[in-house]
Amino acid sequence: MWWRESGVTLLADILTILLNGLQQGAIYVLLAVGLSIILGTLKFVNFAHGALYLVGAYLGLFITGQVPLNNGQLAEWGIQSYGIGLGFIAALVIVPIAVFIIGLLMERFIAQAFYDRPDTDQILVTFGLAIIVQELLRALLGGSSQPFPQPSWASGPIALPVVGNFPRWRLGVIAITAVLVLGVYALVEYTDFGLIVQAGTLDGEMVRLLGIKLSRPYLVVFGIGAALAGVAGVVGGPLANVNPNIGTEQLVPAFLTVVIGGVGKIEGAVVAGLMLGTLQVLLIQTGYAAWSQVGIYALAAIILLVRPQGLLGSEVDVS
């Protein structure tokens, strides 16, 4: 009967929006979890986090295949393309390791000197670093967008019950995010390393009096947060073209996700990221694409007016 067909169609549309929202939210979650553990643990406002996403995307392009160069300084030097063509799996392995090392260097040579400085100083130095990375990539590789091909084993649609055909890679993004976030959550909540980090966050001086050095755990935390941003660049790259602006474009939603979920709360970042992603997709797919960015800011404002510490944050987070 017609009403049954209409009901099935409506259910399929709702499930499609939810799946697309999960995929979009997964990118926000990957960025926000790394940002949240850095901000919650080290009390360091890292506005260069989007630059790590940008580096991850371009490094992923370099590892997966050959990318033609039409403009930029490298093209002027006669270099027509760049890339080593190792494939997507290699990028998923190499990029987080490389960005983890970049994160270690950032912590040691930049962040550490600003831990006791005001938030404004931290914002200025990291935002400046982000602009430097962005403009350096633009100068070398040009400002044009580059397509990031999906891995062959995850390209094309997959038939899902009720929903019908759905892009296989979008499900891959959700699955990769779930595995990484669960791994980080287990590391922070159920290991000795995580207990030291949490204790240092609550009372760093007491932990030091017990003879435990916090510099190394904090260094690793910063590296893990950076690595997650790099992975986000790799898995998010095939969903849109890569250009030097994507880092700054993803930074604000990532910060909104952290603040809405509650600073330092991994589970809060997951909930907030999925909420923002679903809302954004809902507005786009219902014909209100122009309001998709406004929508996530409005949602953030409403939540923070009602609960300033975030959905899962405590009063300690905002004191």
C-alpha positions as CSV (number, residue, x, y, z in Angstrom):
1,M,0.0,0.0,0.0
2,W,1.1,3.6,-0.6
3,W,1.5,4.5,3.0
4,R,3.7,1.5,3.6
5,E,5.9,2.5,0.7
6,S,6.0,6.1,2.0
7,G,7.0,4.8,5.5
8,V,9.8,2.7,4.1
9,T,11.1,5.7,2.0
10,L,11.0,8.0,5.1
11,L,12.8,5.4,7.2
12,A,15.4,5.0,4.4
13,D,15.9,8.8,4.3
14,I,16.3,9.0,8.1
15,L,18.8,6.2,8.2
16,T,20.8,7.7,5.3
17,I,20.9,11.1,7.1
18,L,22.0,9.3,10.3
19,L,24.8,7.4,8.5
20,N,26.0,10.5,6.7
21,G,25.9,12.3,10.0
22,L,27.9,9.6,11.7
23,Q,30.5,9.9,8.9
24,Q,30.7,13.7,9.1
25,G,30.7,13.5,12.9
26,A,33.5,10.9,12.8
27,I,35.9,13.4,11.3
28,Y,35.0,15.9,14.0
29,V,35.4,13.2,16.7
30,L,38.9,12.2,15.5
31,L,40.0,15.9,15.5
32,A,38.2,16.7,18.8
33,V,39.5,13.7,20.8
34,G,43.1,14.6,20.1
35,L,42.4,18.3,20.8
36,S,40.4,17.4,23.9
37,I,43.1,15.3,25.6
38,I,45.7,17.9,24.9
39,L,43.5,20.7,26.2
40,G,42.2,18.7,29.2
41,T,45.5,17.2,30.2
42,L,48.1,19.9,29.4
43,K,45.7,22.9,29.6
44,F,47.3,24.0,26.3
45,V,45.1,25.7,23.6
46,N,46.4,24.3,20.3
47,F,45.2,26.3,17.4
48,A,47.7,24.5,15.2
49,H,45.6,21.3,15.5
50,G,44.0,22.0,12.1
51,A,47.4,22.3,10.6
52,L,48.2,18.7,11.7
53,Y,45.0,17.6,9.9
54,L,46.2,19.5,6.8
55,V,49.7,17.8,7.0
56,G,48.0,14.5,7.4
57,A,45.9,15.0,4.3
58,Y,48.8,16.1,2.1
59,L,51.2,13.5,3.5
60,G,48.5,10.9,2.8
61,L,48.3,12.1,-0.8
62,F,52.0,11.9,-1.1
63,I,52.1,8.3,0.1
64,T,49.1,6.9,-1.8
65,G,49.9,7.9,-5.3
66,Q,51.1,10.5,-7.8
67,V,49.6,14.0,-7.6
68,P,50.0,16.3,-10.6
69,L,51.4,19.8,-9.9
70,N,50.0,22.6,-12.0
71,N,51.2,25.6,-9.9
72,G,53.3,26.4,-6.9
73,Q,57.0,26.7,-6.4
74,L,57.7,23.0,-7.1
75,A,55.9,23.3,-10.5
76,E,58.1,26.3,-11.3
77,W,61.2,24.3,-10.5
78,G,60.0,21.7,-13.2
79,I,58.6,19.1,-10.8
80,Q,55.4,17.9,-12.5
81,S,54.1,15.6,-9.8
82,Y,54.8,14.2,-6.4
83,G,54.1,11.0,-4.6
84,I,55.5,7.5,-4.0
85,G,52.5,5.4,-4.7
86,L,52.5,3.0,-1.7
87,G,48.8,2.9,-1.4
88,F,46.2,3.8,1.2
89,I,47.0,1.2,3.8
90,A,50.6,2.4,3.8
91,A,49.3,6.0,4.4
92,L,47.1,4.8,7.3
93,V,50.2,3.4,8.9
94,I,52.9,5.9,8.0
95,V,50.9,9.2,8.5
96,P,50.0,8.8,12.2
97,I,53.6,7.8,13.0
98,A,54.9,10.8,11.1
99,V,52.4,13.2,12.6
100,F,53.0,11.7,16.1
101,I,56.7,12.6,15.7
102,I,55.7,16.1,14.5
103,G,53.5,16.4,17.6
104,L,56.5,15.4,19.8
105,L,58.6,18.1,18.3
106,M,55.8,20.7,18.7
107,E,55.4,19.8,22.4
108,R,59.1,20.0,23.1
109,F,60.1,23.1,21.2
110,I,56.9,25.2,21.1
111,A,54.1,24.1,23.5
112,Q,56.3,23.4,26.5
113,A,57.6,27.0,26.6
114,F,54.0,28.3,26.8
115,Y,52.4,26.0,29.4
116,D,52.6,28.7,32.0
117,R,51.7,31.5,29.7
118,P,48.2,33.0,29.3
119,D,45.8,31.3,26.9
120,T,46.1,34.3,24.5
121,D,49.8,33.6,24.1
122,Q,49.1,30.0,23.3
123,I,46.5,30.9,20.8
124,L,48.7,33.4,19.0
125,V,51.7,31.2,18.7
126,T,49.8,28.1,17.6
127,F,47.6,30.0,15.2
128,G,50.7,31.7,13.8
129,L,52.2,28.2,13.3
130,A,49.1,27.0,11.5
131,I,49.2,29.9,9.1
132,I,52.9,29.3,8.4
133,V,52.2,25.6,7.6
134,Q,49.2,26.5,5.4
135,E,51.0,29.2,3.4
136,L,54.2,27.1,3.1
137,L,52.1,24.3,1.5
138,R,50.3,26.8,-0.7
139,A,53.6,28.2,-1.9
140,L,55.2,24.9,-2.6
141,L,52.2,22.9,-4.0
142,G,49.9,25.7,-5.2
143,G,46.5,26.6,-3.9
144,S,44.4,24.5,-6.2
145,S,42.4,21.6,-4.9
146,Q,43.7,18.1,-5.4
147,P,41.4,15.0,-5.5
148,F,42.2,12.4,-2.9
149,P,41.3,9.0,-4.4
150,Q,39.4,6.5,-2.3
151,P,41.1,3.2,-1.7
152,S,40.1,0.7,-4.4
153,W,39.0,-1.9,-1.7
154,A,36.5,0.6,-0.2
155,S,35.3,2.5,-3.3
156,G,31.8,2.2,-4.7
157,P,28.5,1.6,-3.0
158,I,27.5,-1.2,-0.6
159,A,23.9,-2.5,-0.4
160,L,22.5,-1.9,3.1
161,P,19.1,-3.1,4.4
162,V,16.4,-0.4,4.0
163,V,18.9,2.3,3.1
164,G,19.9,0.7,-0.2
165,N,23.2,1.7,-1.8
166,F,25.5,3.6,0.5
167,P,29.1,4.7,-0.1
168,R,31.4,2.0,1.2
169,W,34.2,4.5,2.2
170,R,31.8,6.4,4.5
171,L,31.2,3.2,6.5
172,G,35.0,2.8,6.5
173,V,35.5,6.2,8.1
174,I,33.0,5.4,10.8
175,A,34.7,2.0,11.5
176,I,38.2,3.4,11.6
177,T,37.1,6.2,13.9
178,A,35.4,3.8,16.3
179,V,38.5,1.6,16.5
180,L,40.9,4.5,17.2
181,V,38.7,6.3,19.7
182,L,38.0,3.1,21.6
183,G,41.8,2.4,21.7
184,V,42.6,5.9,23.0
185,Y,39.8,5.7,25.6
186,A,41.1,2.3,26.8
187,L,44.6,3.8,27.0
188,V,43.5,6.8,29.0
189,E,41.1,5.0,31.3
190,Y,42.5,1.5,31.9
191,T,46.3,1.7,31.8
192,D,48.9,2.8,34.2
193,F,49.9,5.5,31.7
194,G,46.4,6.8,31.6
195,L,46.1,6.9,35.4
196,I,49.4,8.9,35.6
197,V,48.1,11.3,33.1
198,Q,44.7,11.7,34.9
199,A,46.4,12.1,38.2
200,G,48.8,14.7,36.8
201,T,45.8,16.6,35.4
202,L,44.1,16.7,38.8
203,D,47.2,17.4,40.9
204,G,50.4,17.6,39.1
205,E,52.5,18.7,42.1
206,M,51.4,15.8,44.2
207,V,52.3,13.4,41.4
208,R,55.8,14.9,41.1
209,L,56.2,14.6,44.9
210,L,55.6,10.9,44.5
211,G,58.6,10.8,42.2
212,I,56.7,10.5,38.9
213,K,57.9,12.6,36.1
214,L,55.1,14.0,34.0
215,S,57.1,15.4,31.2
216,R,57.2,12.2,29.3
217,P,53.5,11.2,29.7
218,Y,52.5,14.7,28.6
219,L,54.8,14.5,25.6
220,V,53.2,11.2,24.6
221,V,49.7,12.7,25.1
222,F,50.5,15.6,22.7
223,G,51.9,13.1,20.2
224,I,48.8,10.9,20.3
225,G,46.5,14.0,19.9
226,A,48.6,15.0,16.9
227,A,48.5,11.5,15.4
228,L,44.7,11.4,15.6
229,A,44.6,14.7,13.6
230,G,46.8,13.2,11.0
231,V,44.6,10.1,10.7
232,A,41.6,12.4,10.3
233,G,43.3,14.1,7.4
234,V,43.9,10.7,5.7
235,V,40.4,9.3,6.2
236,G,38.7,12.6,5.5
237,G,40.8,13.3,2.4
238,P,38.8,11.0,0.1
239,L,35.5,12.6,1.1
240,A,36.5,16.0,-0.4
241,N,39.3,17.6,-2.3
242,V,42.4,18.6,-0.5
243,N,43.6,22.2,-0.5
244,P,45.6,24.4,1.9
245,N,42.5,25.8,3.5
246,I,41.0,22.5,4.9
247,G,43.0,22.8,8.2
248,T,41.4,26.1,9.2
249,E,38.0,25.0,7.9
250,Q,38.0,21.9,10.3
251,L,39.5,23.7,13.3
252,V,36.4,25.6,14.5
253,P,34.1,22.6,14.3
254,A,36.7,20.6,16.2
255,F,36.9,23.2,19.0
256,L,33.1,23.4,19.1
257,T,33.0,19.6,19.5
258,V,35.5,19.8,22.5
259,V,33.6,22.6,24.2
260,I,30.1,21.1,23.7
261,G,31.2,17.7,24.9
262,G,33.3,18.9,27.8
263,V,37.0,19.7,27.9
264,G,39.1,16.5,28.4
265,K,36.1,14.2,28.1
266,I,36.6,11.7,25.3
267,E,33.1,10.4,25.5
268,G,31.8,14.0,25.4
269,A,33.8,14.6,22.2
270,V,32.2,11.6,20.6
271,V,28.7,12.6,21.6
272,A,29.2,16.2,20.5
273,G,30.9,15.3,17.3
274,L,28.1,13.0,16.2
275,M,25.5,15.6,17.2
276,L,27.2,18.3,15.1
277,G,27.8,16.0,12.1
278,T,24.2,14.8,12.1
279,L,22.7,18.3,12.4
280,Q,25.0,19.5,9.6
281,V,24.0,16.7,7.3
282,L,20.3,17.1,8.2
283,L,20.4,20.7,7.1
284,I,22.2,20.0,3.9
285,Q,20.0,17.1,2.8
286,T,16.8,18.9,3.6
287,G,17.7,21.8,1.4
288,Y,19.2,24.2,4.0
289,A,22.8,23.8,3.1
290,A,23.4,27.6,3.5
291,W,22.4,27.2,7.1
292,S,24.5,24.2,7.9
293,Q,27.4,26.2,9.5
294,V,25.0,28.5,11.3
295,G,23.2,25.5,12.7
296,I,26.2,24.0,14.5
297,Y,27.0,27.4,16.0
298,A,23.4,27.8,17.1
299,L,23.4,24.4,18.7
300,A,26.7,25.1,20.5
301,A,25.3,28.4,21.8
302,I,22.1,26.7,23.1
303,I,24.0,23.9,24.8
304,L,26.6,26.2,26.4
305,L,23.9,28.6,27.7
306,V,22.2,25.7,29.5
307,R,25.3,23.8,30.5
308,P,28.5,26.0,30.3
309,Q,30.8,23.1,31.2
310,G,29.6,21.0,28.2
311,L,27.4,17.9,28.0
312,L,29.6,15.6,30.0
313,G,31.9,18.1,31.6
314,S,32.1,18.9,35.3
315,E,32.3,22.2,37.1
316,V,36.1,21.6,37.4
317,D,36.4,21.9,33.6
318,V,35.3,25.5,33.5
319,S,36.7,26.8,36.8
